[in-house]
Amino acid sequence: MGTNDRAVISLVLLVCIASRSSLGAAETDVEQKRSSVPLMFVFGDSLVDVGNNNFLPPPAPRAASPYGIDFPAGTPGAVSGRFTNGYNLADLVGIYIYIFTT
């Protein structure tokens, strides 16, 4: 990882932390916090792209267990069809900045 990559990652994390801290700490403002960041676009590498199996032929599991088994039932991504058992880095950032909850 080059110096520029580390600088960009540091800047993104700083912006995420700054936006979270500027929203306040009161628990009653959760709905306001969720609406202040409506969505997140993620462009990345293997830390955020765990692949999907939507275009593979039938022997591959399509949105079936055990993939996504660690997600509570009814949450975004539950039995997701992604080749991961739980949350990835982008999911954790989304939870942290109140885009969606667990």
ZITARA-V43733 format. One record per backbone hydrogen bond with DSSP energy under -1.0 kcal/mol. CO is the residue of the C=O (numbers start at 0). NH is the residue of the N-H. If there is no record, write none. Layout:
# ZITARA-V43733
co=CO nh=NH
co=CO nh=NH
This chain:
# ZITARA-V43733
co=1 nh=5
co=2 nh=6
co=3 nh=7
co=4 nh=8
co=5 nh=9
co=6 nh=10
co=7 nh=11
co=8 nh=12
co=9 nh=13
co=10 nh=14
co=11 nh=15
co=12 nh=16
co=13 nh=17
co=14 nh=18
co=15 nh=19
co=16 nh=20
co=17 nh=21
co=25 nh=28
co=26 nh=29
co=28 nh=32
co=29 nh=33
co=30 nh=34
co=31 nh=35
co=44 nh=47
co=44 nh=48
co=46 nh=88
co=56 nh=59
co=63 nh=66
co=65 nh=68
co=67 nh=70
co=71 nh=74
co=74 nh=77
co=80 nh=52
co=81 nh=83
co=84 nh=69
co=87 nh=91
co=88 nh=92
co=89 nh=93
co=90 nh=94
co=91 nh=95
co=92 nh=96
co=93 nh=98
co=94 nh=97
